[in-house]
Amino acid sequence: MKRFTLVNPKTINEAVTALKAEGAYVRAGGTDLFGTMKDEILMTYPKTVVNLKTIPGLAYIKEESGMLKIGAMTPVEDIAKNSIVKTKYTALAEAAERTASPHLREAGTIGGNICQMNRCWFFRQVDNRFPCIRKGGNMCYAMAGDNRYHSIFGGINACFAVNPSDIAPALVALNAKIVTTKSTIEAENFWSMSVPGSTVLGADEIVTEIQVPTPPAGAKSAFLKMAIRRSIDFPVVNCATMISANDARICLNAVYPKPVRAVDAEAAIKGKAIDETNAEAAGAAAVAKATALPSMGTNPGTKWKIQIAKTLVKRTILACK
């Protein structure tokens, strides 16, 4: 790694001030940032790293004012093990439990997980060998190369890399809000529709808390993930679903540069019995507009990523029965 200045703020205001410096990056758990620095994948190397771990009071899980509140620096492992989260916010607990490995969950934070960079192998190539659109270049190298794990719903400004977070779809399905130093943002609007693979955070803006409203009475939620390796790996596709008597919220991820609300699937299952037939119809509705990229197979039976997305929607719905 190259030299950089490490700033250890004691307050959020100090951290925000430090982030105003040119070339400043946030460090939460550091499980993503330090890897990018070691491999030198970014267009410009970080000059300053602002360490949020030195700010007290940003790690907590509590129920208050009709909602679950989670501090942005709360380790993912704490969320996976928390009895309240497991009982009332099941999809979030299941998503946290399927994130990475136990050691990475102990180091990684919920704020860092939802802000992490994409895992596209062209974007992540060492020494910045592919200056892609996401880095300010003029092309998406995946479109001419291996795109087997990329978007099935098109790109954002020609970038087809997918969002890799497991926790993100659970927050969207549970109708969560992200609190920052500047505003409170609906979870489904937290990821940018203009800058591919990014959040809507400003350069000097920090996530401080995640707020999840108490689910409606009788609501159930579930999360499922398909990965090449069952432990530690990033998702090929994941899905979170919450169903109540009057509503359904379904979110797919790792299928687009940001998490995707499966609104057609929601409409297909809302108010209906949760059974095999209706769940199958909802799964089909979720991927009706999906398009397989060349590396995903060209025949209907071999468009495997679309089939996985369809199946996960179906299975998360059935898990809410």
N, C-alpha and C positions, 0 to 999 in steps of 0.2 A: 504494500500500500504506500501511497505517497503521503507526504506530510499534510496535515490539516490542523486547524485550530479547533480545540474542543471547548465548548462553552457549557458550564454547569450552572444554569440559572436556579434561583431559589424560589422564584414566583413565576406565574404565568405571564405577567407583564414583562418581566426580564426576558423571558423566552421570546415573546413577540418582538421586542426591541432587537434582540440578537438576530432574528430571522430577517430583519430589514437589510442586513448586510449582503453585499453581492456574493453569490455562490454559496449561500447558507442552506443547509438541509436539516430536517428534523430527524432525531434519533429517538424512537420509542423503545421497543425491545432490541432493535438493531439486527434482527435476524434477516431482514431483507436488505437494508441499506449497506451494511458492511460487505455483503456478498457482491453487490454492484460495484463497490469501491475496489475490492480486491481484484475483480475481473476487468475493471476500467471500461465498463460498458457505456457510460454516459458521454454525451457530447462534451461536457465540461466537468472536470473533476471538482468535487466539493471543496471549497476553501474553508468553510466553517461547518462544524456539526454541533447542533444545539441539542444537548442531552436532557430529555424531559424526565429522566428517572430521578433527578435531583430535586424535583419539585414535589413537596409533600402533599398528600391529600387527593391524589388523582387515581387511586386504586381502591375501589369499593363496590359492593353489590348490596343494594337495599331497596325495599319497597316503600314508597312514599308518595302521597298525593295521588293515589289511584294508578300508579305506574311503577315499573321496575326501573331503577336508575343504576347505571354501571359506569364507573369512572373510566376514562379513556385508557388509563395505564393499567387497568386490571388484567392480570395474566389470563390467557385463554383457558389454561388448565383450571383456574379457580371457577370460571363460568361453567365448565363441563361438570364439575363436581358439586356445584351449589345445589342444595336440596330444593330451594324455592324455584330456581330456574328449571330444574329437571321436572318438577311437578306441574308448574303453571305455564311455563314458556318452553315446552318440550323441544320444539324445533331448534331453538337456540342452543339448548344444552347438547342436543345430538350433533349439531353443526360444529360446536366447539370441540366435542369429543373426537370428531373425525378430522380435525385440523392437524396436519403434520404429525409429529411424534411427541411422546410425553415431554421430553426435554425441551423441544422447541415450543410446546404449549406453555411450559413454565416460564420461558424467556419472552415469548411473543405476547403482545398486548392486543386487546380488541380494537383499539384505535389504529394500531399499526396494521392489523389484518385487513381492515376495510380500506386502508390508504395504500396498500402495497402496489408495486408496479406489476405489469403483466409479465407472463412467463414465456412469451414467444421466443423461440430459439434464435431467430434472426436479431431481435431486439437485445437478447441476452448474450450474444456472441462476444467473446472476450476481445479486448482492445478495440471495441466499437468498429468491428469490421463491416457492419451493415448500417450505415447512417440512414435509417428508415424514416418514414413519415412521422412516426411517434417522436423521433429525435430532431425533427425539423428538416428531414430530407425530402425527396420528391417521389418516393415509391414505397410500396409495401412488398418486400422481398418474398413474403409468403405466397403472394399471388402467382409468382413464377416458380416457386419452389415447393417444399413439403408443407402442406397446409392441413394435414390430417386432424389436428386438434384445434383448428381455428373456427371462426364464426359461421354459424348456419343461418344467420338472419341478416347478412350483409355487414358492411363496415361503417365506421364513423370517420368521415373525411378520408376514405380510402384505406383506413387501417382495419385489418381483420383479426388482430390479436384479441384474445378474450380476457375477461376479468377472472382472476384466479381465486378469489376469496370464497371460503366455505361459509363464513359468518354472514356475508352480505345478503344472500337470498333469504336467510332466516329473518334478518331484520326487516327486509321488505315485506315478507309474508306476514310478519307480526305487526306491521304498520308502525314501525319505530320512527323515532326522530333522532337526528344527530345534532348535538349542541356544540357550537364552536365559539371561539372568542369574538365572533362577529354576529352570528345569527343562529337560528334553529331551523334545520333543514329536514324535510320529509326524506326518509331513507331512500325511497325510489328516485329522488331527485338529487342524490348526493354525488352521483357520478356524471361527468360532463358529457354533453351531447355535441360539443364543439371541438374539444381537444381529446383525441382518441386515447383510451386507456387511463384517463385522469379523473380526479375528483374535481368538484367545483371550488375547492379551497383556494384562497389567495395565497401568495407567497409567504405572507406573514400571519397566516391564519392557522389556528390549532384546534383540533378536536378535543373537547374537555369532558363530554359526557354522552352516553347513549341512553335514550328514554324509550321504554317499551310499555305501551298502555296495557293494563290488565285485560286479558282476553275476555270476550263476552261469556256469559254463563253457558256452560255446556260445550264451549268451543274446544276443539282438539287440533293439535299441530304435529307435524312430522317433517323430518329431513332425511334425505337419502343422497348418496354420492356414489358415482362410479369412478374409480381410479385404476390405473394400470397395476399399481401395487396397493394392497389394502391399507397398509400403514404408511405414513409419512408423505405419500405422493399428493400432488395437486390434482384437482378434479379434471376428468375428461368432460363430465357433465355432473351437476348437482341440482337439487330441487328442494324447495321448502314449501309447505302447504299449511294453511290454517283454514278450517271449516267450522262455521257456526250455523245456527238455525237459519239465519237470514243473510249470510254472507259467505264468500269463499275468496281467499287470496292465495295465489299460486305464483311462485317466482322460480324461474330457471336461471342458472348461472354457468359460466364457462362456455356459453354458446353465442356470446356477443361481447363487444367491448365494455358493456356495462350489464348489470343484472337486468333480466327481462321479466316483466309481469306477463304471465300467460293469460291475458284477459279473455281470449276466446275459450280457453279451458275453464276459466272461472264461470263464464256465462253458461257453459255446458253442464256444469255440476251444481250450480247455485240452486238451492231449494229442492234438489232431487235426492232420492235415496242413494246412499253410498253403497253401490254394488258393482260387481264385475262389469256389467254392460255399460253403466253410466261412467264409470272410471275409465274404461277403454275409450269411450266416445270423447271424454275430456282430454285424454292423452293425444288422440288423433287431432283434436282441435288445436292443441298447443303447438303442433308442428306443421299445421296445414300450410303455412307460409314459409316454411324453412326450405333452404336450398343447400344441397351438399356441394362442397368444394371438390375439385378433381381428386385429391388424395383420399377423400372419404368414400369413394366408390361411385360409379355412374348408374348402375342398375338399381331399381327400387329396393330389391332385397339386400343390397350391399351398402346402402347409405347408412352405415352403422351408427354414426353419431346422432343422426335424426331419430333412429330407432331407440337408442338409449334414452334420449330426452323424452320421447313419447312414453316409454316404459316407466321412467322415474316419476313422471306426472301421475300416471295411473297408480303406481304403488304408494306414493305419498298420500294420495286421496284415500285409498283403501286403508292405510294406516290410521286415518282419522275417523274410522267407523266407530 
